[in-house]
Amino acid sequence: MAYKIAIIGGGPGGYVAAIRAAQLGARVAVIEKADLGGTCLNWGCIPTKALVAGTETLAMIKNSEEFGIKADNPEVNFAAMMARKDQVVQRLVKGIHFLFKKNKIDLYEGTGRLTSVSSIEVMKKDGTTDKIEAENIIIATGSEPALISGLGYDGDRVITSNEALSLTEVPKSLLIIGGGVIGCEFACIFAELGCEITIVDIMPTILPGVDEEASKTMQSLFKRRKIKIKTNAKITSVRKDSDSVAAILDSGEELSADKVLISIGRTFNTEGLGFKELGIAQGPKNEIIVNSRMQTNIPGIYAIGDITNKIQLAHVASAQGIAAVENIMGRDKEMNYDVVPNCIFTAPEVAGVGITGQQAREQGISVSTGKFPFMALGKAQASGKTDGFVKILADSHTDRILGVHIVGPHATDLIAEAALAVKLGATSGQLAETIHAHPTLAEAMMEAAEAVHGKSIHI
């Protein structure tokens, strides 16, 4: 079968690229070895957010007496919570299949391997093979949870995020190795369900990639929720006892838990797929090297998503997929990673876009900072969600907004306005002069913009 574009991988990069290619008139094939939607839909973004929705509801019920509603001793049906998560995922996977049919995209279920610059061999689940010919190929094979030998991974007592989403009961205690985004999200989910949580990270702080003030705030809020945190700590070995797992730190301290969750990043799915044989250039971590148009060093072969090791986020993969397709179809489109919102679905949420405070210092950029706490906001007080703040970093000379960082309710939704402001080069003055509806959480953005110049009304 001859196609204009063949895509290996049906995740948020691959399936979005396929739909855009079909919209532009291309004949498209997608090769996917598992379920459409990739890690994001099946083992990441969506299932975890379904669980977050459940634990948020539980937290509201626990705090209902504050609102004049008595609801004693709420019971958690963990099996039902997990079943709902699966139903949400299944509905969305079916939705992608519908979009493929609507856009006349051919789906090949199996593992794709490049055999030439224009040929893909598909090993199907029944052992038979198909051969696909394509003028252009997009590699979107994604990533898997990273493992370190010696941590005792067995998929049962020492698990990754994949197994955590398939648990049949809430463990009494959970030791999380890695205080990054995934580790902190699972910490919040299971802590709300009554699990005793300990996070261990080799870095000086949890969430090291976010603005330092946001990271410190979250560390404080975690401790308030009795989530134990041990930073600057390295695990040297893991020992499995009869009824628990013990992690031994470099300090000699032992930490025991029912289960251990390894959350130390991800590795790229590039092995055994014909990339090296064709001479596709790869980096030191086996990532595929691409230019701003998502082209590899081989003409006609593109790569998108996690395997490019740019920013490992679903929305970045989707944007890369659109860029790759539009370049294939004769439109000139380059990726720009300067304005990418980063969202963390902890409790409370964390979101950021643009430069952080520490990046401003490292780059020698003089910034003026405006900060507004949710505690001072009417809508936050009315809803009982007052933890956190909005922080705006503006260029001290031009007033242009360079970065926005939020800790608090609906931070992951509120960041959209900030992303638009950074992308369009808006100033904090322009944002402050934009009338925001009252009473809303978005007013915190306006107030933070006012605070850049010391003119916030409510603080």
Secondary structure, 3 states (H helix, E strand, C coil): CEEEEEEECCCCCHHHHHHHHHHCCCCEEEEECCCCCHHHHHHCHHHHHHHHHHHHHHHHHHCHHHHCCCCCCCCCCHHHHHHHHHHHHHHHHHHHHHHHHHCCCEEEEEEEEEEECCEEEEEECCCCEEEEEEEEEEECCCEEECCCCCCCCCCCCEECHHHHCCCCCCCCEEEEECCCHHHHHHHHHHHHCCCEEEEECCCCCCCCCCCHHHHHHHHHHHHHCCCEEECCCCEEEEEECCCCEEEEECCCCEEEECEEEECCCEEECCCCCCHHHHCCCECCCCCECCCCCCECCCCCEEECHHHHCCCCCHHHHHHHHHHHHHHHCCCCCCCCCCCCCEEECCCCEEEEEECCHHHHHHCCCCEEEEEEEHHHCHHHHHHCCCCCEEEEEEECCCCEEEEEEEEECCHHHHHHHHHHHHHHCCEHHHHHHCCCCCCCCCHHHHHHHHHCCCCCCCC
